[in-house]
Amino acid sequence: MLPAMLRAARSLYLLTSLVLGIALLFPALGWVTRLDAKWGDGRVLEVAIGIVLLGLIAEHLLGGVTRLRQKALAQALLRLKPTLRHKGAIEILIRALESQDEKVSSTAHRELKRITQQEIPADPAAWREWLESEEKATIS
């Protein structure tokens, strides 16, 4: 319920800002004159500035709430699929499996098994397939 109300309030704010912006940028339309007649002389600019400042403050505060929610969701996802935390490292280690240096490829394979807790052969294609399946399982 609350997110829908916030979206509606944001949409109203953006629409009001757009209308006031058009009224101020294009005085030939006569909107400013009509609004001045209703609100009093010179009030249109004050109202426009007030609405923009109020909207910026609201966007800042709501952005903080959204970032906190996204952080909580990401932490929950990492608890469910801990291997995603190391996706970048896993991709680098898979590329290292292709090394011509036996020491590099064996170390990469050992680290892949340690990080993922999987017993997959030292085949880069098999590891890529496993990583793709993990990503698909996380998305669905």
For each residue, the residues with C-beta under 8 A, 3 or more apart:
1: 4 5
2: 5 6
3: 6 7
4: 1 7 8
5: 1 2 8 9
6: 2 3 9 10 62
7: 3 4 10 11
8: 4 5 11 12
9: 5 6 12 13 58
10: 6 7 13 14 58 59 62
11: 7 8 14 15
12: 8 9 15 16
13: 9 10 16 17 51 54 55 58
14: 10 11 17 18 55
15: 11 12 18 19
16: 12 13 19 20 51
17: 13 14 20 21 48 51 52 55
18: 14 15 21 22
19: 15 16 22 23 31
20: 16 17 23 24 44 47 48 51
21: 17 18 24 25 48
22: 18 19 25 26 29 31
23: 19 20 26 27 29 31 32 35 44 48
24: 20 21 27 32 44 45 48
25: 21 22
26: 22 23 29 31
27: 23 24 30 32 33
28:
29: 22 23 26 32
30: 27 33 34
31: 19 22 23 26 34 35
32: 23 24 27 29 35 36 44
33: 27 30 36 37
34: 30 31 37 38
35: 23 31 32 38 39 43 44
36: 32 33 39 40 41 42 43 44
37: 33 34
38: 34 35
39: 35 36 43 44 47
40: 36 43
41: 36
42: 36 45 46
43: 35 36 39 40 46 47
44: 20 23 24 32 35 36 39 47 48
45: 24 42 48 49
46: 42 43 49 50
47: 20 39 43 44 50 51
48: 17 20 21 23 24 44 45 51 52
49: 45 46 52 53
50: 46 47 53 54
51: 13 16 17 20 47 48 54 55
52: 17 48 49 55 56
53: 49 50 56 57
54: 13 50 51 57 58
55: 13 14 17 51 52 58 59
56: 52 53 59 60
57: 53 54 60 61
58: 9 10 13 54 55 61 62
59: 10 55 56 62 63
60: 56 57 63 64
61: 57 58 64 65
62: 6 10 58 59 65 66
63: 59 60 66 67
64: 60 61 67 68
65: 61 62 68 69
66: 62 63 69 70
67: 63 64 70 71
68: 64 65 71 72
69: 65 66 72 73
70: 66 67 73 74
71: 67 68 74 75
72: 68 69 75 76
73: 69 70 76 77
74: 70 71 77 78
75: 71 72 78 79
76: 72 73 79 80
77: 73 74 80 81 84 138
78: 74 75 81 82 84 85
79: 75 76 82
80: 76 77 138
81: 77 78 84 134 137 138
82: 78 79 85 86
83: 86 87 90 115 116 134
84: 77 78 81 87 134 135 138
85: 78 82
86: 82 83 89 90 115 116
87: 83 84 90 91 131 135
88: 91 92
89: 86 92 93 115
90: 83 86 87 93 94 112 115 116 127 131
91: 87 88 94 95 131
92: 88 89 95 96
93: 89 90 96 97 108 109 111 112 115 127
94: 90 91 97 98 108 112 124 127 128 131
95: 91 92 98 124
96: 92 93 99 104 105 107 108
97: 93 94 105 108 109 112 122 123 124 127
98: 94 95 105 124
99: 96 104 105 108
100:
101: 104 105
102: 105 106
103: 106 107
104: 96 99 101 107 108
105: 96 97 98 99 101 102 108 109 122
106: 102 103 109 110 122
107: 96 103 104 110 111
108: 93 94 96 97 99 104 105 111 112
109: 93 97 105 106 112 113 122
110: 106 107 113 114
111: 93 107 108 114 115
112: 90 93 94 97 108 109 115 116 118 120 127
113: 109 110 116 117 118 119 120
114: 110 111 117
115: 83 86 89 90 93 111 112
116: 83 86 90 112 113 120 130
117: 113 114
118: 112 113 130
119: 113
120: 112 113 116 123 126 127 130
121: 126
122: 97 105 106 109
123: 97 120 126 127
124: 94 95 97 98 127 128
125: 128 129
126: 120 121 123 129 130
127: 90 93 94 97 112 120 123 124 130 131
128: 94 124 125 131 132
129: 125 126 132 133
130: 116 118 120 126 127 133 134
131: 87 90 91 94 127 128 134 135
132: 128 129 135 136
133: 129 130 136 137
134: 81 83 84 130 131 137 138
135: 84 87 131 132 138 139
136: 132 133 139 140
137: 81 133 134 140
138: 77 80 81 84 134 135
139: 135 136
140: 136 137
